[in-house]
Amino acid sequence: MANTRDYWLGWGSADRCDGELTLYRSGVSHPQLNGVLRAGGGIAVEEAVAQARERLAGVPWMWWVGPDSRPGLAEGLAAAGAAEVATMPVMAVALDRVTMPDGPAGLRIEEVTGADALREWVSAYAPSFGVMPDQVEQVTRVEEWRGDEEGAIVRFAGRLDGRVVGTSVLLDRRGVAGIYVVTTREGYRRRGIGAALTAAALQEGRERGLRVATLQASAMGAPVYRRMGFEVVSAYRMFTLPPAAG
């Protein structure tokens, strides 16, 4: 869970905090790019809700409730009017037991470096994330801003037919290989591209001496990850809250 918090805190270009209440605000009008990741036992649910509403006002956002949050948080959020909108499985695998599939013929996987390559990479994952075309430049700026330690984050692009058709990310933090932003362009799916990009990130983690990888799985991705050896170890429950009354 700590690797996950670190990844999403990297989106906090407009605001972030990591204490009893852990939240991030990118400023992008997208519910996954702003949110609360954790509320610890040292803060009352009512106070956590009040702080979150104040600091995330004006942007769509979600509240992630995982095992690193205080007991009873989900019930407290429901009492505050929150709606549970999704469950996101957390999957893990030992890097010495993972299956590394090959991609389709002609797929070239490369590390993303430089401003132009980053913009192209964001444009490739934007449709899968629900990022609108007029938000791509803003999202690219946030990606450029990320305050990760040097070398901690590695972005991968999969090229086929002369274009970027898939993406993935490795975050090397807390001794864990965190895998994020695994996407494939529509029209190129079900060809093993996402699995190959996941494998590229896993291989990088293995070469760094990391032993365990984790990711949050979508419904589409979960069967692919199971075939690679991942198992569900936990889950995030995702909530949205209505604006404060008045």
PLY file of the C-alpha trace (Angstrom):
ply
format ascii 1.0
element vertex 246
property float x
property float y
property float z
element edge 245
property int vertex1
property int vertex2
end_header
0.00 0.00 0.00
2.91 2.37 0.67
4.11 2.09 -2.93
0.60 2.89 -4.12
0.43 5.95 -1.87
3.78 7.14 -3.20
2.65 6.77 -6.81
-0.57 8.72 -6.41
1.02 11.36 -4.18
3.19 12.06 -7.21
0.05 13.43 -8.84
-0.30 16.05 -6.13
1.08 18.97 -8.11
-1.58 21.35 -6.78
-1.73 20.01 -3.21
-0.75 16.91 -1.28
-0.24 15.73 2.29
0.91 12.47 3.80
0.09 12.23 7.48
-2.96 10.95 9.30
-4.80 12.11 6.19
-3.10 11.29 2.89
-4.45 13.08 -0.17
-3.36 14.40 -3.56
-4.73 17.08 -5.87
-3.52 17.35 -9.46
-6.00 20.05 -10.39
-7.05 18.03 -13.44
-10.82 17.63 -13.68
-10.71 13.84 -13.42
-11.85 11.81 -10.37
-8.90 9.41 -10.37
-6.34 12.22 -10.49
-7.48 13.78 -7.21
-8.34 11.92 -4.03
-7.82 10.65 -0.51
-5.61 7.58 -0.14
-5.64 6.99 3.60
-7.12 8.16 6.90
-5.27 6.88 9.94
-6.46 6.18 13.45
-5.27 9.56 14.70
-7.95 11.54 12.87
-11.71 11.31 13.37
-13.74 10.42 10.31
-15.71 13.66 10.54
-12.52 15.74 10.60
-11.02 13.74 7.74
-14.13 14.34 5.64
-14.11 18.06 6.43
-10.43 18.44 5.51
-10.82 16.42 2.32
-13.81 18.43 1.16
-11.96 21.68 1.80
-8.70 20.71 0.09
-10.32 18.96 -2.87
-13.10 21.48 -3.48
-13.62 22.34 -7.13
-12.34 19.10 -8.67
-13.86 15.61 -8.95
-12.19 13.16 -6.59
-12.46 9.74 -4.97
-11.70 8.30 -1.56
-9.65 5.09 -1.51
-10.37 2.86 1.49
-7.77 0.13 1.93
-6.38 -1.95 4.79
-3.99 0.89 5.71
-6.94 3.10 6.71
-8.52 3.26 10.15
-11.15 0.64 11.09
-14.71 1.73 10.43
-13.75 4.31 7.81
-16.04 2.90 5.11
-19.00 2.96 7.48
-18.14 6.50 8.55
-17.99 7.66 4.96
-21.34 6.04 4.23
-22.81 7.89 7.21
-21.47 11.12 5.70
-23.36 10.41 2.49
-20.61 8.72 0.49
-21.45 6.26 -2.27
-19.29 3.20 -2.91
-18.69 3.22 -6.66
-16.08 0.52 -7.29
-13.75 -2.08 -5.82
-10.19 -2.24 -7.12
-8.31 -5.49 -6.40
-4.67 -5.24 -5.33
-2.60 -8.06 -6.84
0.96 -9.18 -6.09
3.52 -11.65 -7.41
7.00 -12.80 -6.44
9.33 -11.69 -9.22
11.13 -15.03 -9.27
7.84 -16.80 -10.08
6.24 -14.47 -12.59
5.49 -15.57 -16.17
6.90 -13.14 -18.73
4.86 -13.32 -21.96
6.12 -12.09 -25.32
4.16 -9.49 -27.24
3.02 -9.69 -30.86
5.52 -9.67 -33.70
6.80 -6.18 -34.43
6.10 -4.74 -30.98
9.00 -2.61 -29.78
9.11 -1.62 -26.11
11.18 1.42 -25.19
11.77 3.65 -22.20
10.12 7.07 -22.44
12.59 9.96 -22.23
12.26 13.60 -23.25
9.35 16.02 -23.39
8.06 15.04 -26.84
8.08 11.33 -26.01
6.29 12.02 -22.72
3.55 13.98 -24.48
3.08 11.17 -27.01
2.98 8.64 -24.17
0.31 10.57 -22.26
-1.73 10.91 -25.46
-1.57 7.13 -25.85
-2.92 6.32 -22.39
-5.40 9.21 -22.23
-8.39 7.41 -23.82
-8.02 4.39 -21.51
-7.91 6.69 -18.47
-10.82 8.83 -19.62
-8.55 11.86 -20.02
-10.11 14.24 -22.54
-8.06 15.53 -25.50
-8.09 19.07 -24.09
-6.63 17.74 -20.81
-3.58 16.01 -22.33
-1.29 19.05 -22.02
-2.26 19.56 -18.37
-1.74 15.89 -17.56
1.62 15.97 -19.33
2.70 18.90 -17.16
1.74 16.99 -14.03
3.69 13.96 -15.25
6.71 16.25 -15.81
6.29 17.72 -12.32
6.32 14.42 -10.41
8.79 14.66 -7.55
9.93 11.04 -7.55
13.49 10.25 -6.55
15.84 10.12 -9.51
15.51 6.80 -11.30
12.57 5.64 -9.18
10.02 5.85 -11.98
10.44 4.29 -15.42
7.85 4.75 -18.16
7.53 2.23 -20.99
5.94 2.70 -24.41
5.01 -0.08 -26.80
5.32 0.82 -30.49
3.60 -1.02 -33.30
2.73 0.18 -36.80
4.74 3.34 -36.17
2.75 4.57 -33.17
2.60 4.17 -29.40
-0.09 1.55 -28.79
0.49 0.72 -25.12
1.99 2.02 -21.90
3.22 0.91 -18.48
5.12 2.34 -15.50
7.46 0.92 -12.89
7.74 2.73 -9.56
10.69 1.44 -7.53
9.79 2.48 -3.99
9.67 0.86 -0.55
11.44 -2.23 -1.91
8.47 -3.01 -4.17
8.01 -2.93 -7.94
4.78 -0.98 -8.33
3.20 -1.38 -11.77
0.90 1.40 -13.04
-0.66 2.88 -16.20
-0.90 -0.42 -18.08
-2.98 0.52 -21.11
-3.49 -0.57 -24.71
-5.06 1.51 -27.45
-8.46 0.38 -28.67
-7.98 -1.57 -31.87
-4.80 -3.20 -30.54
-6.28 -5.03 -27.56
-6.34 -8.80 -26.98
-2.99 -9.19 -28.73
-0.79 -9.46 -25.64
0.50 -5.89 -25.72
-0.56 -5.01 -22.18
0.96 -8.22 -20.84
4.23 -7.55 -22.67
4.41 -4.01 -21.28
3.69 -5.32 -17.80
6.47 -7.85 -18.29
8.88 -5.09 -19.33
8.21 -3.23 -16.09
8.53 -6.44 -14.06
11.83 -7.29 -15.74
13.18 -3.86 -14.86
12.16 -4.43 -11.25
13.81 -7.84 -11.21
17.04 -6.43 -12.63
17.03 -3.88 -9.80
16.93 -6.69 -7.25
13.31 -6.20 -6.22
11.48 -9.33 -5.13
7.78 -8.45 -5.16
5.55 -6.58 -7.60
2.10 -5.14 -6.97
-0.58 -3.49 -9.07
-4.21 -2.46 -8.96
-6.22 -4.44 -11.47
-9.07 -3.42 -13.70
-11.74 -5.97 -14.60
-10.19 -6.24 -18.07
-6.65 -6.65 -16.78
-7.19 -9.04 -13.86
-7.38 -12.28 -15.94
-4.17 -11.30 -17.77
-2.35 -10.72 -14.49
-3.57 -14.03 -13.06
-2.06 -15.85 -16.02
1.23 -14.10 -15.26
1.14 -15.39 -11.67
-0.38 -12.46 -9.80
-2.79 -13.17 -6.94
-5.29 -10.90 -5.21
-3.92 -9.88 -1.81
-6.20 -6.98 -0.89
-8.54 -4.39 -2.37
-9.40 -0.73 -2.35
-13.03 0.30 -1.96
-13.65 3.50 -3.90
-16.08 6.13 -2.62
-17.38 9.48 -3.81
-18.82 12.11 -1.50
-21.42 14.77 -2.26
-20.41 18.41 -1.74
-20.78 19.74 1.79
-24.23 21.11 2.58
-24.47 24.86 2.24
0 1
1 2
2 3
3 4
4 5
5 6
6 7
7 8
8 9
9 10
10 11
11 12
12 13
13 14
14 15
15 16
16 17
17 18
18 19
19 20
20 21
21 22
22 23
23 24
24 25
25 26
26 27
27 28
28 29
29 30
30 31
31 32
32 33
33 34
34 35
35 36
36 37
37 38
38 39
39 40
40 41
41 42
42 43
43 44
44 45
45 46
46 47
47 48
48 49
49 50
50 51
51 52
52 53
53 54
54 55
55 56
56 57
57 58
58 59
59 60
60 61
61 62
62 63
63 64
64 65
65 66
66 67
67 68
68 69
69 70
70 71
71 72
72 73
73 74
74 75
75 76
76 77
77 78
78 79
79 80
80 81
81 82
82 83
83 84
84 85
85 86
86 87
87 88
88 89
89 90
90 91
91 92
92 93
93 94
94 95
95 96
96 97
97 98
98 99
99 100
100 101
101 102
102 103
103 104
104 105
105 106
106 107
107 108
108 109
109 110
110 111
111 112
112 113
113 114
114 115
115 116
116 117
117 118
118 119
119 120
120 121
121 122
122 123
123 124
124 125
125 126
126 127
127 128
128 129
129 130
130 131
131 132
132 133
133 134
134 135
135 136
136 137
137 138
138 139
139 140
140 141
141 142
142 143
143 144
144 145
145 146
146 147
147 148
148 149
149 150
150 151
151 152
152 153
153 154
154 155
155 156
156 157
157 158
158 159
159 160
160 161
161 162
162 163
163 164
164 165
165 166
166 167
167 168
168 169
169 170
170 171
171 172
172 173
173 174
174 175
175 176
176 177
177 178
178 179
179 180
180 181
181 182
182 183
183 184
184 185
185 186
186 187
187 188
188 189
189 190
190 191
191 192
192 193
193 194
194 195
195 196
196 197
197 198
198 199
199 200
200 201
201 202
202 203
203 204
204 205
205 206
206 207
207 208
208 209
209 210
210 211
211 212
212 213
213 214
214 215
215 216
216 217
217 218
218 219
219 220
220 221
221 222
222 223
223 224
224 225
225 226
226 227
227 228
228 229
229 230
230 231
231 232
232 233
233 234
234 235
235 236
236 237
237 238
238 239
239 240
240 241
241 242
242 243
243 244
244 245
